[in-house]
Amino acid sequence: MMSRVEGLGILKTELKNEVDHLLTRVERAQREIDYFESAKESPSPCIEVDEDLLEQQLVEQEESKKKVKLMLNASCNYMIAGIKSLKIVKKSGDEHGSWLKDPGKNHQKIYFLTGTKNKTAMEFANIRAFTENSKKPSPRKINLPFPWQGTGHAIYNGFLFYHKYGSLNEVIKFDIQKRNVTDQMFLSDAGETPVYELNPSVKIDLAVDELGLWAIHAEPGGSRKLALTKISHESMAAEYTWDTNCKSQNAESAFMVCGALYVVYNSPGGGTPRIECIYDTLDVINPYEIPIIHFPKRQTSHSMVHYYPREKQLFAWDNASQVIYKLLTKQKN
């Protein structure tokens, strides 16, 4: 059994290395395509465009994207079939906020970030310490250098990622143990309008799934639809951006599972939340066969919803209550 697990770990590493290599090829091909396109439009008679080479670059780019999708999908091939239970863990903090944990292996700590503008987070040793209000072990206070905007934070591989308050689209990468900022990025075409109509404080919603770090944001302009960007958590570079068909109107939150975006909708003032739009970046889930997935019947509204792959659970913040939903999953169509 152990040898099989080790073999799977080696295969996963090889797949990741191959994906990184393919992404580099795609980026290089895109740069060359952009150059040829600009050269084609240039009035200068000194520049000639090789149409065959341009076509070859386009074909290679599409083939590379297909390979990336196949490799990513090979390690993640399930989707949500339903939400089977609800547990109210605690009632604490402001009406809006986030509670998080690192989805990595053997990470038990809980992080509590109350409010839509704050710069102090609390770290609890585990969920038991969080729920029992025990003074031992006492929670650790984490003072951030900049306040956060909204509730769309994420914790991944020991780092807190959050939208910096007062900035249009600056995302901070904060090392939780060393307590310092290690990197930041400016997320292009994000931050102009709220991601969700029913949760206007969120201009950038960061999410983590089996495939890594993502940013959910509104498309620029007046389309009122959501966009999705895959981010390298190591280099803080945007890898791809998808324009989805999911609307921000009556949306309150969203999360990622296996490369698919799940958008939660509700009624203004609160009601029974439901997932009405799913956008799969790997093009496996049939968009015409997506059922409406209802949360357990309860009048509520969510400030945030985050997915944790290891436990197949959702963490949610519901009017100052910290909630866990257990999921039913099935193989992707």
C-alpha positions in Angstrom: 0.0 0.0 0.0 2.8 2.4 0.9 4.6 1.7 -2.3 1.5 2.5 -4.2 1.1 5.8 -2.4 4.7 6.6 -3.0 4.2 5.8 -6.7 1.3 8.1 -6.8 3.3 10.9 -5.2 6.1 10.5 -7.8 3.5 10.5 -10.6 1.9 13.7 -9.2 5.4 15.4 -9.1 6.1 14.3 -12.7 2.7 15.6 -13.8 3.3 19.0 -12.1 6.7 19.3 -13.7 5.3 18.5 -17.1 2.5 21.0 -16.6 5.0 23.7 -15.6 7.0 23.0 -18.8 3.9 23.1 -21.0 2.8 26.4 -19.4 6.2 27.9 -20.2 5.8 26.8 -23.8 2.3 28.3 -24.0 3.5 31.6 -22.6 6.4 31.7 -25.1 4.1 30.8 -27.9 1.7 33.5 -26.9 4.4 36.1 -26.8 5.5 35.2 -30.3 1.9 35.2 -31.6 1.5 38.7 -30.1 4.6 39.8 -31.9 3.5 38.5 -35.2 0.0 40.0 -34.8 1.5 43.4 -34.1 3.9 43.0 -37.0 1.0 42.1 -39.3 -0.8 45.3 -38.4 2.3 47.4 -38.8 2.4 49.7 -41.9 6.2 49.3 -42.1 7.2 47.7 -45.4 10.4 46.3 -43.7 8.5 43.7 -41.7 7.2 40.5 -43.3 4.9 38.1 -41.5 5.3 34.4 -42.1 1.7 33.2 -42.2 2.7 29.5 -42.0 4.8 30.2 -38.9 1.9 32.1 -37.3 -0.5 29.3 -38.0 1.9 26.8 -36.6 2.3 28.8 -33.4 -1.5 28.9 -33.0 -1.8 25.2 -33.4 1.0 24.5 -30.9 -0.7 26.8 -28.4 -4.0 25.0 -28.6 -2.3 21.6 -28.4 -0.3 22.7 -25.3 -3.5 23.9 -23.7 -5.2 20.6 -24.4 -2.3 18.7 -22.8 -2.4 20.9 -19.7 -6.1 20.2 -19.3 -5.7 16.5 -19.8 -2.9 16.4 -17.1 -4.8 18.5 -14.6 -8.0 16.5 -15.2 -6.1 13.2 -14.7 -5.5 14.1 -11.0 -8.9 15.5 -10.3 -12.1 14.1 -11.9 -15.0 14.6 -9.5 -17.7 17.2 -8.9 -20.2 18.1 -6.3 -23.4 16.0 -6.4 -25.1 17.5 -3.3 -24.7 19.0 0.2 -25.6 16.4 2.7 -25.3 18.0 6.1 -24.8 21.2 8.0 -23.0 21.9 11.3 -22.8 25.2 13.1 -19.4 25.2 14.7 -19.4 28.5 16.6 -21.0 31.9 16.7 -18.4 34.6 17.0 -17.2 37.9 15.4 -18.8 40.4 13.1 -21.7 39.8 10.7 -19.1 39.3 7.9 -15.8 37.6 8.1 -13.8 34.5 7.2 -12.5 31.4 9.0 -9.9 29.3 7.2 -7.4 26.5 7.4 -4.5 25.4 5.3 -5.7 22.6 3.0 -2.3 21.0 3.0 -1.5 17.7 4.7 -1.4 17.6 8.5 -2.4 21.3 8.8 -4.9 21.6 11.8 -4.7 25.3 12.7 -7.8 27.5 12.3 -7.5 31.1 11.3 -10.2 33.6 12.2 -10.5 36.9 10.3 -13.5 38.9 11.4 -14.8 41.9 9.5 -14.4 43.2 6.0 -11.6 45.7 6.9 -9.1 44.6 9.6 -5.4 43.8 10.0 -5.5 41.3 12.9 -6.1 37.6 12.5 -6.3 34.9 15.2 -4.6 31.5 14.9 -6.0 28.6 16.9 -4.2 25.3 17.4 -7.0 23.2 16.0 -10.8 23.2 15.5 -11.3 22.0 19.1 -9.4 24.9 20.5 -11.5 27.2 18.3 -14.9 25.9 19.3 -14.3 25.4 23.0 -13.2 29.0 23.8 -10.5 27.5 26.0 -7.6 29.7 27.1 -5.2 26.8 26.8 -3.7 26.7 24.3 -4.4 30.4 23.8 -4.9 31.7 20.3 -2.0 33.5 18.6 -2.6 37.0 17.4 -1.3 37.8 13.9 -0.8 41.4 13.1 -0.7 42.1 9.4 1.2 45.0 7.8 -1.8 46.1 5.7 -5.6 45.7 6.4 -7.6 43.3 4.2 -10.5 44.2 1.9 -13.6 42.0 2.0 -13.8 38.4 3.0 -12.1 36.6 0.1 -8.9 35.5 1.7 -7.1 32.2 1.3 -4.5 30.2 3.2 -2.2 27.9 1.2 1.1 26.2 2.0 1.7 28.4 5.1 0.9 31.7 3.4 -2.1 34.0 3.8 -3.3 35.6 0.5 -5.5 38.6 0.7 -6.7 41.7 -1.2 -5.0 44.8 0.3 -7.5 47.4 1.5 -7.4 50.7 -0.4 -5.8 49.2 -3.5 -7.7 48.4 -6.7 -6.3 44.9 -7.2 -3.2 44.3 -5.1 -3.0 40.8 -3.7 -0.6 40.3 -0.7 1.3 37.1 0.1 2.0 36.9 3.8 4.2 34.3 5.5 2.3 33.3 8.6 5.2 31.8 10.5 7.8 34.5 9.7 5.1 37.2 9.9 6.2 39.2 6.9 5.1 39.9 3.3 7.1 37.8 0.9 5.4 38.9 -2.4 2.5 40.7 -4.0 0.8 41.0 -7.4 -1.6 43.2 -9.2 -4.4 41.2 -10.7 -5.2 42.7 -14.1 -8.8 43.7 -14.9 -10.0 43.0 -11.3 -11.2 45.0 -8.4 -13.2 47.6 -10.3 -16.6 46.2 -9.2 -17.8 43.7 -6.5 -17.6 40.1 -7.4 -21.0 39.3 -5.9 -24.0 41.6 -5.9 -25.1 40.4 -2.5 -21.6 40.7 -0.9 -20.3 44.1 -2.2 -17.2 44.3 0.0 -15.6 41.5 -2.0 -13.7 42.8 -5.0 -11.3 39.8 -5.3 -12.2 36.4 -4.0 -9.3 34.0 -3.5 -9.9 30.3 -3.5 -8.0 27.0 -3.2 -8.7 23.6 -4.6 -6.9 20.4 -5.6 -5.2 22.4 -8.4 -3.9 25.3 -6.4 -4.7 29.0 -6.0 -7.4 30.9 -7.9 -8.9 34.4 -8.0 -12.6 35.0 -8.7 -13.4 38.5 -9.9 -15.8 40.5 -12.0 -15.3 41.0 -15.7 -14.4 44.6 -16.4 -17.2 46.7 -18.0 -20.9 46.2 -17.5 -21.2 42.5 -18.4 -22.0 41.6 -14.7 -20.3 38.2 -15.3 -17.5 36.5 -13.3 -14.0 35.9 -14.5 -11.6 33.3 -13.1 -7.8 33.5 -13.0 -5.4 30.7 -12.1 -2.5 32.1 -10.0 0.9 30.5 -9.3 1.1 30.6 -5.5 4.9 30.5 -5.7 5.7 33.2 -8.3 2.4 35.2 -7.8 1.9 35.3 -11.6 -1.4 35.0 -13.4 -1.3 31.8 -15.5 -4.7 31.9 -17.3 -7.9 33.9 -17.2 -11.3 32.5 -18.2 -14.4 34.6 -18.8 -17.3 32.6 -17.4 -21.0 32.5 -18.1 -21.8 32.9 -14.4 -23.5 36.1 -13.4 -22.8 38.3 -10.4 -26.4 39.3 -10.0 -27.9 37.7 -6.8 -24.6 35.9 -6.2 -23.3 35.9 -2.6 -20.2 33.7 -2.8 -18.3 31.1 -4.8 -15.7 28.4 -4.5 -13.5 26.0 -6.5 -13.5 22.2 -6.7 -11.3 20.3 -9.2 -10.8 23.3 -11.5 -14.6 24.1 -11.6 -16.2 27.3 -10.3 -19.3 26.9 -8.2 -21.3 30.1 -7.7 -23.8 30.4 -4.7 -26.9 32.5 -5.3 -29.5 33.8 -2.8 -32.3 36.3 -2.4 -31.6 39.8 -1.2 -31.9 39.9 2.5 -31.2 36.2 2.9 -33.0 33.0 1.9 -32.1 29.4 1.0 -28.7 29.5 -0.9 -28.3 27.4 -4.0 -25.6 26.7 -6.6 -27.0 27.6 -9.9 -23.9 28.1 -12.1 -20.9 25.8 -12.5 -18.0 26.7 -14.9 -15.5 23.9 -15.5 -12.1 25.2 -16.8 -11.3 21.7 -17.9 -14.4 21.5 -20.1 -15.5 18.1 -18.6 -18.7 19.0 -16.8 -21.5 19.5 -19.3 -22.9 23.0 -18.8 -26.3 21.9 -20.1 -26.7 19.1 -17.6 -26.0 21.0 -14.3 -28.6 20.6 -11.6 -29.4 23.3 -9.1 -27.7 22.2 -5.8 -29.5 23.5 -2.7 -27.9 24.1 0.7 -29.8 22.5 3.7 -33.1 24.3 4.1 -32.3 27.3 6.4 -32.8 31.0 6.0 -29.3 32.2 5.7 -26.7 34.2 3.8 -22.9 33.6 3.4 -20.1 36.1 3.6 -17.7 33.5 2.4 -17.6 29.8 1.3 -14.3 27.9 1.0 -13.7 24.3 -0.1 -11.3 21.9 1.7 -10.4 18.9 -0.6 -9.1 16.5 2.1 -12.3 16.4 4.1 -14.7 17.2 1.2 -16.1 20.0 3.3 -17.1 23.7 2.9 -16.3 26.2 5.5 -18.8 29.1 5.5 -19.4 32.3 7.4 -23.2 32.8 8.0 -24.2 36.0 9.8 -21.4 35.7 12.5 -21.8 31.9 12.6 -19.0 29.6 11.5 -20.5 26.7 9.6 -19.3 23.4 8.0 -21.1 21.7 5.1 -20.3 18.1 4.2 -20.4 17.3 0.5 -21.5 14.5 -1.7 -19.3 14.1 -4.8 -19.4 12.0 -8.0 -17.3 11.5 -11.0 -17.4 14.3 -13.6 -19.7 13.7 -16.5 
